C-alpha cells in the first residue's frame, strides 16, 4: 500500500503539496454551478486553466474525461456520482470502473461516500470492491467522505454525533 501512496505523491505532489482542480460536480449539482462563470461550463477552459495555473491534477467524471481529457495534467477519474434531483438519503453509486479509468489515462481514481446515510453499507461494499480493483491496477484511490449526522441508539441520552470512517 505504501507504494501506491508514493505513486500518488510522485504524480500529484511533486513540490511537496498538491493543488487539484475538481471538476466532477456537474453531474451532482447540474448546470446551476456554472451560472456565475459561464466559461467554467467548458471542460476545455478548465483544462487550460489547470495547465496554465500549474494545478497538479484535475478530477473529471468519465464522460468529461472521454471527450475532453488531453493528457496535459494528471487525471483523477471520479468513479461514482449522484444528482441533486433526489431529496432522500444520499447514495452515490459507481458509473465507471478502475479499468475504464486506466484506459482514459487516469493517474488515480476517486470515490465519494456518505457515512451515516441509510445507504452507507452499499457505498462501503462498493468502495471495498473498487479498492481491490485499484490495487490490481496499481492505481491510487482517493476517498472523499461527507459524513451525515446520525442519532445515537442509546435511549438514555439521545445526542447527535458525526461519523468518521477510519
N, C-alpha and C positions, 0 to 999 in steps of 0.2 A: 504494500500500500504506500510505503514511503516513496517508492519510485514514481507513483502517479502524482503525488504532491510535488515532488521535484520537477516532474514534467510540466505540471501546471505553472509552477513558479518560473521555469525557464522560458515558457512561451508568453505568459501574461504578466510577469513581474520582473522584467529584465533590469529595471532600475531600483529594485527593492520595494517597489509599491506597484499597485495596479489600479488603473482607471479604465473601466469597461463601460461602453455606451450600450445601455439596454434599450432595445427597440423591439421588444416582444409584447408590448401592451396593446397593440391594435386589435388583436383578437379578443382581448379581455374587456377593454374599455370602449371599443368602437371608434368611429370617426371623430367623436367629440374631443378626444385628446389633441387633435390637430387643428382645432378651430383658431386658437390664438396665434399659431405659427403655421400657416398653410404649407410652407416649404417642408416642414417636418413630416408631411404625409408622403413625401417622395423618398423611398428607400435609397435611391441613388444619391440624394442630398445627404442622407445620414452616413452613407459610406464615405463620401467626400469629406464630410465634417470629421468623422472618426480618423481618417487618414491625415488630413491637414492639421488637426488639433493634437495629433500624437496619442490618441487613445491606444490602449494595449489590446483592445479587442472589441467586438460587437456581439450582441445577443440578438439572434433572429429566430423566429418560428420557421418551420420547414418551408412553407410556401414562399416566404420572402427570400429565404436563402436560395431556394431553387431558381428563382427568377432574377435575383439581383446580386447575389454574392459574387465578388470578383477576385477574392484572394488577397486583396490589398492590406487587410488587417486580419489578425486571427479571429476565427469564428467560434462562438459558443451557440449550439443549436438548442433551443428550449424544446424539450420533448413533450410537454403537455400544456394544456390551456383550458380555459373556460370562458364563457361570455358573461356579460353583466345582465343578460335578459332574464335569467332565472334568479328569483329572490330567496330561494331556500338555502339550506346548508351548503357551504361551498364544497365543490368537488372538481378537481382538475385532473382529467384523465389523459393518458398518452395519445398523441396523434402523430408520433414519429418514433422510430426505433433508433438505437445506437448505430446499427449497421447503416441505416439511411443517412444518419448524420455524418458518419465516416465518408460515405460516398459523396456528400456535399462539400467535403473539405474541412469539416469541423476539427478544431483542436481540443475541444471539450464539449460536454453536454450539460444541460441544466434541467432540473425538475423542481416544481413547486409543490409543497404540501401545506395543508391547513390543519395542524394538530388541534384537537378539540372539536372539529367538525364531526357531525354524525357519520361522515364517510372517511374518517381518518384511517380506519382499518384497511379500506380499499386502496387508499393512496400509499400507505406503508407497504402493503403487499406488492403493489406495482413498483414502488421505489426499490424494494429488495430485488425484484426481477431485473430492473434496469441496472442496478449496481452490479449484479452478476454479469450482465451483458457488457457493461462498460469495462469491467476488469478483463473480460475475454478479449476485448478490442484494444486494451491498453489505453483507455480513454478516461481522462479526468472527469469526475462528476461533481457538479456544484448543486447543492440543495438550497433552495430558498424556502424558508419556513415562516409562515404567517400564522402564529398561534391564535386560536379563538378562546375566549374566556369560557370556562366550563364551571358548573356548580359542583361543590363538594358533595359527596354522597353521605357525609356524616350528618345525621339528623340533629344531633345536639347543637352543632354550630354550623349553620349554613353560611358559607362565605364564598366569594369568588376567588379563583386563583388561576394564573396563567400556566400553560403547559410549556415545557421546554424539552424537546426531544434531545436525547443525549446519545 
